[in-house]
Amino acid sequence: MSGKVIIVTGASRGMGQAIARLIIQKDKASKVVLAARSKQLLEKFPQLFPQDERENVKSRTLVVAGDLTQASTVKRLVKETIAKFGGIDSVIFNAGVLDPVGHVADIDTEKLRKLFDINFFSIVQLLQEAIPQLRKSAQKTGRPSSCIFVSSGASLKSYDGWMAYGASKAAVNHVALDVSVEESPLIRTASVAPGVVDTDMQVYIRNVAGLHMKPEALKRFTDLYEKHQLLPPQVPGSIYANLALRGIPDSLNGKYVRYSDSSVAEYLDTN
């Protein structure tokens, strides 16, 4: 477990930030590569820690800011990771967007393409760049490398107006399955749905996306918020962090699971 180099996409806020913070806290030798569009937010990451820990945290992190839908950004992400830390042991694919929300009959297909660029094609591009490094790491350490994908319950069931998001997450589940077979035994994968998490996405659903959803569908999310039942990001985030640090067991390889499934209970921090 000790000393792994882990890339976390969408690390500037929300669950991505929580995952990165947990990795740093859980293993004092771990290194985290923080990838997102906002350099300013990424560079504030050490400030999440006590003053006397910040220099250490800064030395163990790498900020790579840019648009992951651009091949040049993805290539730079992997290149700079290798230059600073010498390898890649795990990648957590967290970056994603919900918009456009709307019914199939009238959804904006240009916005749909943009969503797939972010939620699907950028993941494939990063996989293509990272897989050679993940193979090398597994060969060097004798342990399978890990790719962990943030999925959604919407990948398996219909949420009103969420066709675009759900379809992209279903595609990601399939990529995870494919890589688990194609790259065995050097790379293992898992696709994990985090539940309903208290992040900016939920704010967007309540204030913007909900206008394009049926009232009864939106009510599920507003009720969770009003009853203070949204999950803190670090709760499901602990599963991704622990899988990246400990490695994905063979029993989970290639599978889609919810954060609350018994199969991942040992990776979930509830306190």
Summary of the structure (lengths in Angstrom):
residues: 271
radius of gyration: 17.8
end to end distance: 21.6
largest distance: 55.5
contacts: 914
relative contact order: 0.14
helix: 54%
strand: 15%
